[in-house]
């Protein structure tokens, strides 16, 4: 991600409620994934949870990227 995108992301975290909520959710899922990957062995339900969390994270990231693109299109270059 380039510096302009990083700046826009930082700005959106402070000014866009939806973007901020998505980022918070993404962070929570990331924390839970770290807890799971720290385990030497995952039970079957934990394996399912891990796959589900990864899919949810991707969906959140896609939504955040959509918001970033929408704001980049409305900014003068």
MOPAC internal coordinates of N, CA, C and O (Angstrom, degrees):
PM7 1SCF
backbone

  N    0.0000 0     0.00 0     0.00 0    0    0    0
  C    1.4490 1     0.00 0     0.00 0    1    0    0
  C    1.5247 1   108.31 1     0.00 0    2    1    0
  O    1.2310 1   120.54 1   -49.77 1    3    2    1
  N    1.3374 1   116.58 1   130.23 1    3    2    1
  C    1.4562 1   118.81 1  -177.92 1    5    3    2
  C    1.5305 1   111.23 1   -78.25 1    6    5    3
  O    1.2310 1   121.68 1    -6.62 1    7    6    5
  N    1.3261 1   114.39 1   173.38 1    7    6    5
  C    1.4722 1   119.74 1  -174.00 1    9    7    6
  C    1.5222 1   111.86 1   -64.22 1   10    9    7
  O    1.2310 1   120.41 1   141.71 1   11   10    9
  N    1.3398 1   116.81 1   -38.29 1   11   10    9
  C    1.4628 1   120.43 1   178.87 1   13   11   10
  C    1.5338 1   110.35 1   -62.69 1   14   13   11
  O    1.2310 1   120.22 1   138.06 1   15   14   13
  N    1.3244 1   117.19 1   -41.94 1   15   14   13
  C    1.4604 1   120.89 1   178.22 1   17   15   14
  C    1.5162 1   111.08 1   -65.50 1   18   17   15
  O    1.2310 1   120.45 1   139.99 1   19   18   17
  N    1.3412 1   116.74 1   -40.01 1   19   18   17
  C    1.4705 1   120.87 1   177.76 1   21   19   18
  C    1.5285 1   110.65 1   -62.01 1   22   21   19
  O    1.2310 1   120.88 1   137.96 1   23   22   21
  N    1.3331 1   115.92 1   -42.04 1   23   22   21
  C    1.4651 1   120.35 1   179.11 1   25   23   22
  C    1.5208 1   110.93 1   -63.36 1   26   25   23
  O    1.2310 1   121.01 1   136.22 1   27   26   25
  N    1.3459 1   115.67 1   -43.78 1   27   26   25
  C    1.4590 1   119.99 1   179.38 1   29   27   26
  C    1.5251 1   110.26 1   -64.08 1   30   29   27
  O    1.2310 1   120.49 1   138.99 1   31   30   29
  N    1.3245 1   116.66 1   -41.01 1   31   30   29
  C    1.4649 1   120.59 1   178.67 1   33   31   30
  C    1.5286 1   110.50 1   -60.95 1   34   33   31
  O    1.2310 1   120.36 1   134.71 1   35   34   33
  N    1.3198 1   116.92 1   -45.29 1   35   34   33
  C    1.4645 1   121.16 1   178.70 1   37   35   34
  C    1.5273 1   110.48 1   -61.68 1   38   37   35
  O    1.2310 1   120.67 1   139.41 1   39   38   37
  N    1.3259 1   116.32 1   -40.59 1   39   38   37
  C    1.4640 1   120.85 1   178.90 1   41   39   38
  C    1.5274 1   110.51 1   -64.84 1   42   41   39
  O    1.2310 1   120.48 1   135.23 1   43   42   41
  N    1.3368 1   116.69 1   -44.77 1   43   42   41
  C    1.4604 1   120.43 1  -178.71 1   45   43   42
  C    1.5307 1   111.80 1   -65.40 1   46   45   43
  O    1.2310 1   120.28 1   146.01 1   47   46   45
  N    1.3225 1   117.06 1   -33.99 1   47   46   45
  C    1.4635 1   120.27 1   177.64 1   49   47   46
  C    1.5282 1   110.80 1   -59.33 1   50   49   47
  O    1.2310 1   120.69 1   150.40 1   51   50   49
  N    1.3319 1   116.28 1   -29.60 1   51   50   49
  C    1.4593 1   120.29 1  -177.80 1   53   51   50
  C    1.5238 1   112.85 1   -95.40 1   54   53   51
  O    1.2310 1   120.12 1   155.49 1   55   54   53
  N    1.3454 1   117.38 1   -24.51 1   55   54   53
  C    1.4659 1   118.87 1  -171.34 1   57   55   54
  C    1.5286 1   114.50 1  -114.15 1   58   57   55
  O    1.2310 1   119.77 1   161.90 1   59   58   57
  N    1.3145 1   118.04 1   -18.10 1   59   58   57
  C    1.4691 1   120.97 1  -175.98 1   61   59   58
  C    1.5309 1   109.14 1  -112.98 1   62   61   59
  O    1.2310 1   120.84 1   -69.79 1   63   62   61
  N    1.3227 1   116.00 1   110.21 1   63   62   61
  C    1.4702 1   120.76 1  -176.18 1   65   63   62
  C    1.5275 1   111.98 1   -60.45 1   66   65   63
  O    1.2310 1   120.28 1   136.66 1   67   66   65
  N    1.3309 1   117.07 1   -43.34 1   67   66   65
  C    1.4604 1   119.80 1  -178.98 1   69   67   66
  C    1.5290 1   110.78 1   -62.48 1   70   69   67
  O    1.2310 1   120.72 1   133.93 1   71   70   69
  N    1.3305 1   116.22 1   -46.07 1   71   70   69
  C    1.4673 1   120.71 1   179.98 1   73   71   70
  C    1.5296 1   109.95 1   -60.70 1   74   73   71
  O    1.2310 1   120.81 1   137.05 1   75   74   73
  N    1.3235 1   116.06 1   -42.95 1   75   74   73
  C    1.4678 1   121.11 1  -179.93 1   77   75   74
  C    1.5302 1   110.91 1   -62.29 1   78   77   75
  O    1.2310 1   120.45 1   135.67 1   79   78   77
  N    1.3293 1   116.75 1   -44.33 1   79   78   77
  C    1.4716 1   120.60 1   178.81 1   81   79   78
  C    1.5284 1   110.73 1   -62.78 1   82   81   79
  O    1.2310 1   120.40 1   135.92 1   83   82   81
  N    1.3244 1   116.85 1   -44.08 1   83   82   81
  C    1.4641 1   120.75 1   179.62 1   85   83   82
  C    1.5272 1   110.48 1   -61.70 1   86   85   83
  O    1.2310 1   120.74 1   137.68 1   87   86   85
  N    1.3312 1   116.20 1   -42.32 1   87   86   85
  C    1.4639 1   120.29 1   179.63 1   89   87   86
  C    1.5287 1   110.56 1   -64.32 1   90   89   87
  O    1.2310 1   120.38 1   139.99 1   91   90   89
  N    1.3271 1   116.87 1   -40.01 1   91   90   89
  C    1.4691 1   120.42 1   177.76 1   93   91   90
  C    1.5268 1   111.06 1   -62.77 1   94   93   91
  O    1.2310 1   120.77 1   134.39 1   95   94   93
  N    1.3221 1   116.13 1   -45.61 1   95   94   93
  C    1.4652 1   120.44 1   179.25 1   97   95   94
  C    1.5268 1   110.48 1   -62.26 1   98   97   95
  O    1.2310 1   120.99 1   137.41 1   99   98   97
  N    1.3250 1   115.72 1   -42.59 1   99   98   97
  C    1.4673 1   121.04 1   179.44 1  101   99   98
  C    1.5279 1   109.76 1   -59.59 1  102  101   99
  O    1.2310 1   120.73 1   137.11 1  103  102  101
  N    1.3244 1   116.22 1   -42.89 1  103  102  101
  C    1.4580 1   121.67 1  -179.62 1  105  103  102
  C    1.5379 1   110.85 1   -64.98 1  106  105  103
  O    1.2310 1   120.39 1   138.51 1  107  106  105
  N    1.3181 1   116.87 1   -41.49 1  107  106  105
  C    1.4649 1   120.54 1   178.55 1  109  107  106
  C    1.5286 1   111.12 1   -63.01 1  110  109  107
  O    1.2310 1   120.50 1   137.74 1  111  110  109
  N    1.3233 1   116.64 1   -42.26 1  111  110  109
  C    1.4639 1   120.16 1   178.44 1  113  111  110
  C    1.5251 1   110.23 1   -65.20 1  114  113  111
  O    1.2310 1   120.77 1   140.98 1  115  114  113
  N    1.3190 1   116.13 1   -39.02 1  115  114  113
  C    1.4639 1   120.84 1   178.25 1  117  115  114
  C    1.5275 1   110.68 1   -61.69 1  118  117  115
  O    1.2310 1   120.70 1   136.96 1  119  118  117
  N    1.3236 1   116.27 1   -43.04 1  119  118  117
  C    1.4727 1   120.51 1   178.09 1  121  119  118
  C    1.5258 1   111.29 1   -60.71 1  122  121  119
  O    1.2310 1   120.65 1   135.52 1  123  122  121
  N    1.3228 1   116.36 1   -44.48 1  123  122  121
  C    1.4675 1   119.86 1   179.82 1  125  123  122
  C    1.5268 1   110.85 1   -65.51 1  126  125  123
  O    1.2310 1   120.32 1   140.79 1  127  126  125
  N    1.3262 1   117.00 1   -39.21 1  127  126  125
  C    1.4656 1   119.88 1   177.50 1  129  127  126
  C    1.5258 1   111.25 1   -61.92 1  130  129  127
  O    1.2310 1   120.70 1   140.51 1  131  130  129
  N    1.3257 1   116.26 1   -39.49 1  131  130  129
  C    1.4678 1   119.74 1   177.59 1  133  131  130
  C    1.5299 1   110.87 1   -62.84 1  134  133  131
  O    1.2310 1   120.50 1   141.35 1  135  134  133
  N    1.3304 1   116.66 1   -38.65 1  135  134  133
  C    1.4682 1   120.32 1   177.23 1  137  135  134
  C    1.5233 1   110.30 1   -61.37 1  138  137  135
  O    1.2310 1   120.94 1   136.76 1  139  138  137
  N    1.3302 1   115.81 1   -43.24 1  139  138  137
  C    1.4575 1   119.71 1  -178.53 1  141  139  138
  C    1.5289 1   111.57 1   -68.62 1  142  141  139
  O    1.2310 1   120.40 1   136.81 1  143  142  141
  N    1.3207 1   116.84 1   -43.19 1  143  142  141
  C    1.4704 1   119.27 1  -176.87 1  145  143  142
  C    1.5256 1   111.91 1   -71.75 1  146  145  143
  O    1.2310 1   120.11 1   163.54 1  147  146  145
  N    1.3200 1   117.40 1   -16.46 1  147  146  145
  C    1.4642 1   120.25 1   177.79 1  149  147  146
  C    1.5321 1   111.39 1   -76.60 1  150  149  147
  O    1.2310 1   120.71 1   163.71 1  151  150  149
  N    1.3112 1   116.24 1   -16.29 1  151  150  149
  C    1.4629 1   120.16 1  -179.51 1  153  151  150
  C    1.5289 1   110.18 1   -78.01 1  154  153  151
  O    1.2310 1   120.43 1   -37.62 1  155  154  153
  N    1.3152 1   116.78 1   142.38 1  155  154  153
  C    1.4724 1   119.32 1   178.71 1  157  155  154
  C    1.5293 1   112.45 1   -70.56 1  158  157  155
  O    1.2310 1   120.69 1   153.76 1  159  158  157
  N    1.3295 1   116.29 1   -26.24 1  159  158  157
  C    1.4618 1   120.35 1  -178.19 1  161  159  158
  C    1.5236 1   108.65 1  -145.90 1  162  161  159
  O    1.2310 1   120.68 1   -43.64 1  163  162  161
  N    1.3268 1   116.30 1   136.36 1  163  162  161
  C    1.4584 1   120.39 1   177.44 1  165  163  162
  C    1.5196 1   109.90 1  -106.74 1  166  165  163
  O    1.2310 1   121.26 1   -46.14 1  167  166  165
  N    1.3291 1   115.19 1   133.86 1  167  166  165
  C    1.4607 1   119.22 1   173.60 1  169  167  166
  C    1.5281 1   108.27 1   -68.53 1  170  169  167
  O    1.2310 1   120.85 1   -10.91 1  171  170  169
  N    1.3061 1   115.97 1   169.09 1  171  170  169
  C    1.4703 1   119.16 1  -179.66 1  173  171  170
  C    1.5320 1   111.97 1   -59.68 1  174  173  171
  O    1.2310 1   119.23 1   134.57 1  175  174  173
  N    1.3421 1   119.07 1   -45.43 1  175  174  173
  C    1.4788 1   118.46 1   176.88 1  177  175  174
  C    1.5382 1   112.50 1   -61.63 1  178  177  175
  O    1.2310 1   120.56 1   144.95 1  179  178  177
  N    1.3206 1   116.53 1   -35.05 1  179  178  177
  C    1.4768 1   119.53 1   178.29 1  181  179  178
  C    1.5230 1   110.46 1   -68.84 1  182  181  179
  O    1.2310 1   119.97 1   143.98 1  183  182  181
  N    1.3206 1   117.67 1   -36.02 1  183  182  181
  C    1.4602 1   120.57 1   177.28 1  185  183  182
  C    1.5277 1   110.42 1   -64.26 1  186  185  183
  O    1.2310 1   120.98 1   138.17 1  187  186  185
  N    1.3298 1   115.73 1   -41.83 1  187  186  185
  C    1.4654 1   120.26 1   177.13 1  189  187  186
  C    1.5300 1   109.81 1   -64.13 1  190  189  187
  O    1.2310 1   120.70 1   137.56 1  191  190  189
  N    1.3212 1   116.27 1   -42.44 1  191  190  189
  C    1.4644 1   120.60 1   178.62 1  193  191  190
  C    1.5266 1   110.68 1   -60.92 1  194  193  191
  O    1.2310 1   120.58 1   137.97 1  195  194  193
  N    1.3272 1   116.49 1   -42.03 1  195  194  193
  C    1.4617 1   120.52 1  -179.79 1  197  195  194
  C    1.5289 1   110.76 1   -60.26 1  198  197  195
  O    1.2310 1   120.21 1   133.44 1  199  198  197
  N    1.3108 1   117.20 1   -46.56 1  199  198  197
  C    1.4684 1   121.01 1   179.66 1  201  199  198
  C    1.5313 1   110.14 1   -63.14 1  202  201  199
  O    1.2310 1   120.75 1   136.50 1  203  202  201
  N    1.3257 1   116.18 1   -43.50 1  203  202  201
  C    1.4634 1   120.95 1   179.97 1  205  203  202
  C    1.5266 1   111.06 1   -62.97 1  206  205  203
  O    1.2310 1   120.52 1   136.43 1  207  206  205
  N    1.3256 1   116.61 1   -43.57 1  207  206  205
  C    1.4677 1   120.55 1   179.17 1  209  207  206
  C    1.5215 1   111.33 1   -61.54 1  210  209  207
  O    1.2310 1   120.44 1   138.75 1  211  210  209
  N    1.3247 1   116.76 1   -41.25 1  211  210  209
  C    1.4664 1   120.53 1   179.60 1  213  211  210
  C    1.5289 1   110.76 1   -63.33 1  214  213  211
  O    1.2310 1   120.56 1   139.10 1  215  214  213
  N    1.3155 1   116.53 1   -40.90 1  215  214  213
  C    1.4679 1   120.26 1   178.45 1  217  215  214
  C    1.5229 1   110.59 1   -65.82 1  218  217  215
  O    1.2310 1   120.51 1   137.12 1  219  218  217
  N    1.3292 1   116.63 1   -42.88 1  219  218  217
  C    1.4636 1   120.72 1   179.10 1  221  219  218
  C    1.5300 1   110.68 1   -62.66 1  222  221  219
  O    1.2310 1   120.98 1   139.00 1  223  222  221
  N    1.3328 1   115.73 1   -41.00 1  223  222  221
  C    1.4716 1   120.12 1   178.70 1  225  223  222
  C    1.5182 1   110.73 1   -60.86 1  226  225  223
  O    1.2310 1   120.59 1   136.72 1  227  226  225
  N    1.3284 1   116.48 1   -43.28 1  227  226  225
  C    1.4668 1   120.23 1   179.56 1  229  227  226
  C    1.5248 1   111.46 1   -63.16 1  230  229  227
  O    1.2310 1   120.61 1   138.67 1  231  230  229
  N    1.3282 1   116.44 1   -41.33 1  231  230  229
  C    1.4621 1   119.57 1   177.87 1  233  231  230
  C    1.5269 1   111.23 1   -62.04 1  234  233  231
  O    1.2310 1   120.88 1   136.72 1  235  234  233
  N    1.3294 1   115.92 1   -43.28 1  235  234  233
  C    1.4682 1   119.48 1   178.22 1  237  235  234
  C    1.5186 1   110.85 1   -63.25 1  238  237  235
  O    1.2310 1   120.61 1   137.08 1  239  238  237
  N    1.3232 1   116.44 1   -42.92 1  239  238  237
  C    1.4636 1   120.42 1  -179.81 1  241  239  238
  C    1.5287 1   110.55 1   -63.03 1  242  241  239
  O    1.2310 1   120.35 1   139.05 1  243  242  241
  N    1.3258 1   116.93 1   -40.95 1  243  242  241
  C    1.4682 1   120.22 1   177.71 1  245  243  242
  C    1.5240 1   110.84 1   -61.54 1  246  245  243
  O    1.2310 1   120.36 1   137.32 1  247  246  245
  N    1.3151 1   116.91 1   -42.68 1  247  246  245
  C    1.4672 1   120.04 1   178.97 1  249  247  246
  C    1.5251 1   111.12 1   -64.78 1  250  249  247
  O    1.2310 1   120.52 1   139.79 1  251  250  249
  N    1.3328 1   116.61 1   -40.21 1  251  250  249
  C    1.4694 1   120.34 1   178.13 1  253  251  250
  C    1.5295 1   110.25 1   -64.96 1  254  253  251
  O    1.2310 1   120.33 1   138.20 1  255  254  253
  N    1.3202 1   116.98 1   -41.80 1  255  254  253
  C    1.4661 1   120.95 1   178.51 1  257  255  254
  C    1.5220 1   110.48 1   -62.36 1  258  257  255
  O    1.2310 1   120.13 1   141.29 1  259  258  257
  N    1.3253 1   117.36 1   -38.71 1  259  258  257
  C    1.4613 1   121.47 1   177.62 1  261  259  258
  C    1.5193 1   111.40 1   -61.19 1  262  261  259
  O    1.2310 1   120.80 1   137.12 1  263  262  261
  N    1.3222 1   116.07 1   -42.88 1  263  262  261
  C    1.4724 1   120.22 1   177.83 1  265  263  262
  C    1.5285 1   109.93 1   -64.17 1  266  265  263
  O    1.2310 1   120.52 1   136.46 1  267  266  265
  N    1.3414 1   116.61 1   -43.54 1  267  266  265
  C    1.4716 1   120.11 1   178.29 1  269  267  266
  C    1.5272 1   110.78 1   -58.99 1  270  269  267
  O    1.2310 1   120.61 1   132.93 1  271  270  269
  N    1.3315 1   116.44 1   -47.07 1  271  270  269
  C    1.4728 1   119.98 1  -179.21 1  273  271  270
  C    1.5263 1   110.97 1   -61.70 1  274  273  271
  O    1.2310 1   120.61 1   137.25 1  275  274  273
  N    1.3274 1   116.43 1   -42.75 1  275  274  273
  C    1.4582 1   120.83 1  -179.67 1  277  275  274
  C    1.5305 1   110.48 1   -59.83 1  278  277  275
  O    1.2310 1   120.44 1   137.20 1  279  278  277
  N    1.3259 1   116.77 1   -42.80 1  279  278  277
  C    1.4702 1   120.50 1  -179.51 1  281  279  278
  C    1.5293 1   110.85 1   -72.68 1  282  281  279
  O    1.2310 1   119.71 1   145.20 1  283  282  281
  N    1.3303 1   118.15 1   -34.80 1  283  282  281
  C    1.4640 1   120.39 1   178.40 1  285  283  282
  C    1.5106 1   110.92 1   -65.43 1  286  285  283
  O    1.2310 1   119.88 1   144.91 1  287  286  285
  N    1.3277 1   117.84 1   -35.09 1  287  286  285
  C    1.4560 1   121.43 1   179.63 1  289  287  286
  C    1.5260 1   111.73 1   -68.25 1  290  289  287
  O    1.2310 1   120.38 1   153.89 1  291  290  289
  N    1.3193 1   116.87 1   -26.11 1  291  290  289
  C    1.4523 1   121.13 1  -177.96 1  293  291  290
  C    1.5313 1   112.95 1   -93.36 1  294  293  291
  O    1.2310 1   120.65 1   177.86 1  295  294  293
  N    1.3266 1   116.37 1    -2.14 1  295  294  293
  C    1.4598 1   120.16 1   178.81 1  297  295  294
  C    1.5294 1   109.94 1   -96.02 1  298  297  295
  O    1.2310 1   120.36 1   -38.65 1  299  298  297
  N    1.3373 1   116.91 1   141.35 1  299  298  297
  C    1.4698 1   118.34 1   173.46 1  301  299  298
  C    1.5254 1   110.08 1   -69.86 1  302  301  299
  O    1.2310 1   120.10 1   -36.18 1  303  302  301
  N    1.3081 1   117.42 1   143.82 1  303  302  301
  C    1.4789 1   121.38 1  -177.13 1  305  303  302
  C    1.4937 1   111.52 1   -85.35 1  306  305  303
  O    1.2310 1   120.10 1   180.00 1  307  306  305

